[in-house]
Amino acid sequence: MLVTDEAPGWTSQFRELIGSVDAEFDDVSGMDDLLHPDDYAASQVFGAQRRAAGSDGITWPSVRFAGGNCIAAFWPDVVPIPAQGGAFRLSLEWERGRLC
């Protein structure tokens, strides 16, 4: 939240959504040319090709969160309606002369 450049005292609310996905996704693990953290050109072309071919979506290892996995679902019916989990409120506050 520090990078948002919002004034101290700014708050934002978040909701956790819990669900499952039961579909066959294309796994691009190991396709390093598609797993670049800052350049999406190759992965966007690949994704467009897979969607046009009728794929339900793509799964890949997170490039920003070690051990995490990501999905891109190409069709709304691939992801069932989730249940709400926790609710969170984050705020940007001053603490003893520093932003925290």
N, CA, C and O atoms as a DFTB+ gen file, in Angstrom:
400 C
 N C O
     1  1       0.812      -1.196       0.000
     2  2       0.000       0.000       0.000
     3  2       0.856       1.262       0.000
     4  3       0.381       2.339      -0.358
     5  1       2.111       1.126       0.399
     6  2       2.979       2.305       0.408
     7  2       3.196       2.867      -0.989
     8  3       3.362       4.078      -1.139
     9  1       3.199       2.035      -1.999
    10  2       3.459       2.509      -3.347
    11  2       2.248       3.175      -3.991
    12  3       2.358       3.672      -5.112
    13  1       1.104       3.202      -3.325
    14  2      -0.088       3.830      -3.902
    15  2      -0.042       5.341      -3.828
    16  3      -0.823       6.021      -4.494
    17  1       0.868       5.876      -3.024
    18  2       1.019       7.316      -2.860
    19  2      -0.244       7.967      -2.278
    20  3      -0.525       9.136      -2.543
    21  1      -0.987       7.211      -1.496
    22  2      -2.165       7.754      -0.819
    23  2      -1.738       8.466       0.456
    24  3      -0.693       8.159       1.029
    25  1      -2.547       9.410       0.893
    26  2      -2.261      10.149       2.125
    27  2      -2.429       9.242       3.343
    28  3      -3.235       8.312       3.304
    29  1      -1.687       9.492       4.420
    30  2      -1.875       8.723       5.656
    31  2      -3.342       8.775       6.089
    32  3      -4.010       9.799       5.950
    33  1      -3.817       7.666       6.609
    34  2      -5.203       7.557       7.029
    35  2      -6.078       6.866       5.987
    36  3      -7.234       6.537       6.254
    37  1      -5.519       6.652       4.809
    38  2      -6.260       5.989       3.738
    39  2      -6.505       4.535       4.112
    40  3      -5.609       3.887       4.654
    41  1      -7.682       4.010       3.842
    42  2      -8.005       2.614       4.142
    43  2      -8.591       1.936       2.909
    44  3      -9.102       2.593       2.002
    45  1      -8.506       0.628       2.897
    46  2      -9.093      -0.163       1.826
    47  2      -9.594      -1.471       2.418
    48  3      -8.980      -2.036       3.323
    49  1     -10.714      -1.940       1.896
    50  2     -11.285      -3.189       2.381
    51  2     -11.104      -4.273       1.331
    52  3     -11.195      -4.021       0.129
    53  1     -10.846      -5.482       1.808
    54  2     -10.637      -6.623       0.932
    55  2     -11.489      -7.787       1.421
    56  3     -11.746      -7.916       2.618
    57  1     -11.921      -8.621       0.502
    58  2     -12.684      -9.819       0.835
    59  2     -11.946     -11.025       0.271
    60  3     -11.497     -11.017      -0.875
    61  1     -11.828     -12.048       1.085
    62  2     -11.237     -13.306       0.660
    63  2     -12.330     -14.134      -0.005
    64  3     -13.423     -14.277       0.544
    65  1     -12.043     -14.676      -1.179
    66  2     -12.981     -15.543      -1.870
    67  2     -12.407     -16.953      -1.892
    68  3     -11.245     -17.151      -2.245
    69  1     -13.223     -17.929      -1.516
    70  2     -12.777     -19.310      -1.405
    71  2     -13.578     -20.171      -2.375
    72  3     -14.809     -20.140      -2.390
    73  1     -12.863     -20.929      -3.170
    74  2     -13.543     -21.792      -4.123
    75  2     -12.585     -22.807      -4.692
    76  3     -11.452     -22.951      -4.232
    77  1     -13.056     -23.502      -5.692
    78  2     -12.221     -24.504      -6.336
    79  2     -12.452     -24.426      -7.843
    80  3     -13.454     -23.897      -8.322
    81  1     -11.500     -24.966      -8.550
    82  2     -11.591     -25.010     -10.006
    83  2     -11.370     -26.455     -10.415
    84  3     -10.352     -27.055     -10.071
    85  1     -12.319     -27.012     -11.146
    86  2     -12.208     -28.389     -11.604
    87  2     -12.237     -28.370     -13.126
    88  3     -13.281     -28.579     -13.744
    89  1     -11.078     -28.117     -13.717
    90  2     -10.976     -28.029     -15.168
    91  2      -9.580     -28.457     -15.594
    92  3      -8.651     -28.479     -14.786
    93  1      -9.445     -28.791     -16.848
    94  2      -8.144     -29.148     -17.420
    95  2      -7.504     -27.879     -17.964
    96  3      -7.967     -27.324     -18.961
    97  1      -6.438     -27.417     -17.310
    98  2      -5.720     -26.227     -17.747
    99  2      -4.396     -26.641     -18.376
   100  3      -3.819     -27.669     -18.021
   101  1      -3.925     -25.825     -19.313
   102  2      -2.601     -26.041     -19.887
   103  2      -1.564     -25.605     -18.855
   104  3      -1.590     -24.466     -18.388
   105  1      -0.655     -26.509     -18.502
   106  2       0.383     -26.211     -17.522
   107  2       1.636     -25.741     -18.254
   108  3       2.211     -26.481     -19.052
   109  1       2.054     -24.506     -17.979
   110  2       3.232     -23.969     -18.660
   111  2       4.460     -23.967     -17.754
   112  3       5.414     -23.233     -18.012
   113  1       4.451     -24.773     -16.705
   114  2       5.632     -24.932     -15.851
   115  2       6.812     -25.347     -16.720
   116  3       6.684     -26.225     -17.574
   117  1       7.951     -24.719     -16.503
   118  2       9.143     -25.056     -17.253
   119  2       9.274     -24.326     -18.576
   120  3      10.320     -24.406     -19.221
   121  1       8.235     -23.618     -18.995
   122  2       8.302     -22.838     -20.236
   123  2       8.782     -21.434     -19.866
   124  3       8.008     -20.478     -19.839
   125  1      10.080     -21.343     -19.584
   126  2      10.654     -20.116     -19.027
   127  2      10.412     -18.868     -19.868
   128  3      10.344     -17.768     -19.320
   129  1      10.281     -19.012     -21.179
   130  2      10.026     -17.842     -22.020
   131  2       8.655     -17.235     -21.748
   132  3       8.404     -16.086     -22.111
   133  1       7.762     -18.001     -21.109
   134  2       6.429     -17.491     -20.763
   135  2       6.343     -17.008     -19.320
   136  3       5.329     -16.432     -18.925
   137  1       7.385     -17.232     -18.526
   138  2       7.336     -16.953     -17.095
   139  2       8.188     -15.742     -16.720
   140  3       8.852     -15.756     -15.683
   141  1       8.179     -14.731     -17.519
   142  2       8.953     -13.520     -17.248
   143  2       8.132     -12.609     -16.342
   144  3       6.960     -12.372     -16.638
   145  1       8.698     -12.084     -15.243
   146  2       7.913     -11.271     -14.301
   147  2       7.538      -9.879     -14.807
   148  3       6.644      -9.247     -14.246
   149  1       8.195      -9.393     -15.846
   150  2       7.917      -8.027     -16.307
   151  2       7.551      -7.909     -17.783
   152  3       7.103      -6.844     -18.208
   153  1       7.723      -8.942     -18.561
   154  2       7.440      -8.885     -19.992
   155  2       6.383      -9.934     -20.321
   156  3       6.652     -11.134     -20.261
   157  1       5.187      -9.478     -20.667
   158  2       4.064     -10.385     -20.895
   159  2       3.820     -10.677     -22.374
   160  3       2.858     -11.367     -22.712
   161  1       4.667     -10.166     -23.255
   162  2       4.419     -10.299     -24.695
   163  2       4.256     -11.763     -25.114
   164  3       3.254     -12.113     -25.737
   165  1       5.213     -12.612     -24.787
   166  2       5.150     -14.018     -25.205
   167  2       3.983     -14.747     -24.551
   168  3       3.305     -15.540     -25.204
   169  1       3.743     -14.485     -23.268
   170  2       2.655     -15.186     -22.579
   171  2       1.288     -14.742     -23.089
   172  3       0.358     -15.548     -23.113
   173  1       1.141     -13.484     -23.496
   174  2      -0.136     -13.022     -24.048
   175  2      -0.424     -13.666     -25.395
   176  3      -1.565     -14.037     -25.672
   177  1       0.587     -13.802     -26.227
   178  2       0.413     -14.475     -27.511
   179  2       0.036     -15.932     -27.278
   180  3      -0.894     -16.445     -27.901
   181  1       0.760     -16.598     -26.379
   182  2       0.475     -18.004     -26.068
   183  2      -0.948     -18.153     -25.536
   184  3      -1.686     -19.037     -25.971
   185  1      -1.336     -17.289     -24.593
   186  2      -2.678     -17.360     -24.024
   187  2      -3.756     -17.158     -25.069
   188  3      -4.759     -17.872     -25.066
   189  1      -3.570     -16.204     -25.961
   190  2      -4.551     -15.961     -27.021
   191  2      -4.678     -17.182     -27.935
   192  3      -5.779     -17.536     -28.357
   193  1      -3.556     -17.816     -28.233
   194  2      -3.580     -19.013     -29.083
   195  2      -4.311     -20.161     -28.400
   196  3      -5.114     -20.851     -29.027
   197  1      -4.031     -20.366     -27.101
   198  2      -4.684     -21.463     -26.374
   199  2      -6.186     -21.217     -26.222
   200  3      -6.983     -22.148     -26.336
   201  1      -6.569     -19.968     -25.966
   202  2      -7.999     -19.636     -25.857
   203  2      -8.707     -19.869     -27.181
   204  3      -9.797     -20.441     -27.208
   205  1      -8.103     -19.434     -28.278
   206  2      -8.686     -19.635     -29.603
   207  2      -8.832     -21.121     -29.925
   208  3      -9.725     -21.518     -30.674
   209  1      -7.953     -21.930     -29.357
   210  2      -8.007     -23.381     -29.573
   211  2      -9.030     -24.063     -28.661
   212  3      -9.232     -25.273     -28.757
   213  1      -9.677     -23.293     -27.775
   214  2     -10.707     -23.854     -26.909
   215  2     -10.246     -24.281     -25.534
   216  3     -11.010     -24.904     -24.797
   217  1      -9.023     -23.966     -25.173
   218  2      -8.509     -24.319     -23.847
   219  2      -9.362     -23.671     -22.755
   220  3      -9.888     -22.574     -22.942
   221  1      -9.497     -24.351     -21.615
   222  2     -10.203     -23.764     -20.464
   223  2      -9.355     -22.709     -19.771
   224  3      -9.896     -21.790     -19.156
   225  1      -8.025     -22.825     -19.860
   226  2      -7.163     -21.852     -19.209
   227  2      -5.745     -22.362     -19.084
   228  3      -5.374     -23.393     -19.645
   229  1      -4.962     -21.607     -18.327
   230  2      -3.536     -21.900     -18.162
   231  2      -3.205     -21.869     -16.673
   232  3      -3.780     -21.088     -15.915
   233  1      -2.283     -22.717     -16.268
   234  2      -1.740     -22.681     -14.915
   235  2      -0.222     -22.592     -15.006
   236  3       0.390     -23.137     -15.924
   237  1       0.378     -21.894     -14.038
   238  2       1.833     -21.713     -14.032
   239  2       2.318     -21.422     -12.624
   240  3       1.540     -20.972     -11.783
   241  1       3.604     -21.674     -12.350
   242  2       4.163     -21.325     -11.044
   243  2       4.319     -19.812     -10.945
   244  3       4.742     -19.167     -11.904
   245  1       3.984     -19.254      -9.808
   246  2       4.103     -17.816      -9.611
   247  2       5.549     -17.364      -9.776
   248  3       6.471     -18.018      -9.291
   249  1       5.739     -16.242     -10.465
   250  2       7.081     -15.687     -10.610
   251  2       7.376     -14.671      -9.508
   252  3       8.484     -14.139      -9.443
   253  1       6.398     -14.395      -8.641
   254  2       6.585     -13.415      -7.566
   255  2       6.427     -14.003      -6.163
   256  3       6.856     -13.386      -5.188
   257  1       5.822     -15.179      -6.048
   258  2       5.565     -15.797      -4.753
   259  2       6.039     -17.241      -4.810
   260  3       5.344     -18.111      -5.335
   261  1       7.226     -17.492      -4.268
   262  2       7.821     -18.829      -4.314
   263  2       6.861     -19.879      -3.760
   264  3       6.332     -19.731      -2.659
   265  1       6.647     -20.922      -4.524
   266  2       5.760     -22.003      -4.104
   267  2       4.305     -21.763      -4.471
   268  3       3.473     -22.656      -4.315
   269  1       3.985     -20.565      -4.959
   270  2       2.607     -20.250      -5.336
   271  2       2.298     -20.692      -6.757
   272  3       3.195     -20.864      -7.582
   273  1       1.033     -20.869      -7.021
   274  2       0.568     -21.235      -8.357
   275  2      -0.487     -20.239      -8.811
   276  3      -1.227     -19.686      -7.998
   277  1      -0.545     -20.022     -10.097
   278  2      -1.489     -19.075     -10.675
   279  2      -2.339     -19.779     -11.726
   280  3      -1.935     -20.794     -12.293
   281  1      -3.524     -19.225     -11.977
   282  2      -4.356     -19.712     -13.067
   283  2      -4.902     -18.522     -13.853
   284  3      -5.084     -17.426     -13.323
   285  1      -5.152     -18.776     -15.113
   286  2      -5.895     -17.846     -15.963
   287  2      -7.035     -18.669     -16.554
   288  3      -6.804     -19.562     -17.369
   289  1      -8.260     -18.370     -16.144
   290  2      -9.428     -19.078     -16.666
   291  2      -9.969     -18.284     -17.849
   292  3     -10.209     -17.083     -17.734
   293  1     -10.160     -18.946     -18.978
   294  2     -10.588     -18.262     -20.181
   295  2     -12.108     -18.119     -20.301
   296  3     -12.590     -17.325     -21.109
   297  1     -12.851     -18.864     -19.522
   298  2     -14.312     -18.868     -19.656
   299  2     -14.958     -18.748     -18.271
   300  3     -14.477     -19.351     -17.311
   301  1     -16.026     -17.986     -18.164
   302  2     -16.667     -17.770     -16.850
   303  2     -17.147     -19.050     -16.169
   304  3     -17.094     -19.146     -14.943
   305  1     -17.610     -20.023     -16.932
   306  2     -18.155     -21.236     -16.303
   307  2     -17.078     -22.191     -15.796
   308  3     -17.402     -23.221     -15.205
   309  1     -15.812     -21.871     -16.015
   310  2     -14.714     -22.701     -15.518
   311  2     -14.536     -22.518     -14.011
   312  3     -14.103     -23.441     -13.321
   313  1     -14.865     -21.345     -13.504
   314  2     -14.703     -21.024     -12.087
   315  2     -16.091     -20.899     -11.448
   316  3     -16.810     -19.940     -11.734
   317  1     -16.481     -21.850     -10.588
   318  2     -17.788     -21.765      -9.931
   319  2     -17.852     -20.544      -9.004
   320  3     -16.823     -19.970      -8.647
   321  1     -19.046     -20.168      -8.631
   322  2     -19.240     -19.041      -7.728
   323  2     -18.576     -19.360      -6.386
   324  3     -18.890     -20.383      -5.776
   325  1     -17.666     -18.504      -5.918
   326  2     -16.958     -18.777      -4.658
   327  2     -17.782     -18.371      -3.440
   328  3     -18.781     -17.658      -3.548
   329  1     -17.338     -18.841      -2.293
   330  2     -17.917     -18.415      -1.017
   331  2     -17.015     -17.335      -0.436
   332  3     -15.809     -17.317      -0.679
   333  1     -17.620     -16.436       0.335
   334  2     -16.803     -15.400       0.971
   335  2     -16.132     -15.954       2.213
   336  3     -16.755     -16.626       3.035
   337  1     -14.859     -15.659       2.330
   338  2     -14.094     -16.043       3.510
   339  2     -13.950     -14.841       4.419
   340  3     -14.945     -14.230       4.808
   341  1     -12.726     -14.502       4.758
   342  2     -12.459     -13.391       5.663
   343  2     -12.630     -12.027       5.013
   344  3     -12.603     -11.883       3.791
   345  1     -12.806     -11.047       5.863
   346  2     -12.865      -9.652       5.434
   347  2     -11.716      -8.918       6.116
   348  3     -11.463      -9.108       7.306
   349  1     -11.028      -8.084       5.355
   350  2      -9.837      -7.414       5.864
   351  2      -9.907      -5.921       5.574
   352  3     -10.407      -5.506       4.528
   353  1      -9.408      -5.125       6.497
   354  2      -9.313      -3.686       6.312
   355  2      -7.869      -3.290       6.546
   356  3      -7.327      -3.498       7.631
   357  1      -7.252      -2.721       5.530
   358  2      -5.871      -2.274       5.644
   359  2      -5.864      -0.761       5.622
   360  3      -6.600      -0.135       4.859
   361  1      -5.026      -0.178       6.463
   362  2      -4.958       1.276       6.477
   363  2      -3.509       1.730       6.481
   364  3      -2.617       1.041       6.976
   365  1      -3.309       2.889       5.925
   366  2      -2.010       3.520       5.857
   367  2      -1.957       4.543       6.983
   368  3      -2.696       5.527       6.958
   369  1      -1.104       4.327       7.956
   370  2      -1.073       5.175       9.149
   371  2       0.339       5.671       9.431
   372  3       1.326       5.086       8.985
   373  1       0.405       6.737      10.165
   374  2       1.684       7.249      10.661
   375  2       1.965       6.636      12.016
   376  3       1.067       6.537      12.852
   377  1       3.209       6.219      12.245
   378  2       3.596       5.695      13.525
   379  2       4.947       6.326      13.903
   380  3       5.971       6.037      13.284
   381  1       4.931       7.191      14.928
   382  2       6.153       7.840      15.405
   383  2       6.969       8.477      14.277
   384  3       8.181       8.283      14.178
   385  1       6.277       9.236      13.439
   386  2       6.946       9.984      12.388
   387  2       7.304       9.195      11.146
   388  3       8.000       9.710      10.271
   389  1       6.843       7.947      11.047
   390  2       7.120       7.191       9.828
   391  2       5.836       6.534       9.329
   392  3       4.931       6.217      10.100
   393  1       5.792       6.349       8.052
   394  2       4.641       5.707       7.430
   395  2       4.758       4.210       7.594
   396  3       5.817       3.638       7.337
   397  1       3.686       3.568       8.019
   398  2       3.728       2.113       8.176
   399  2       2.461       1.482       7.655
   400  3       2.315       0.260       7.703
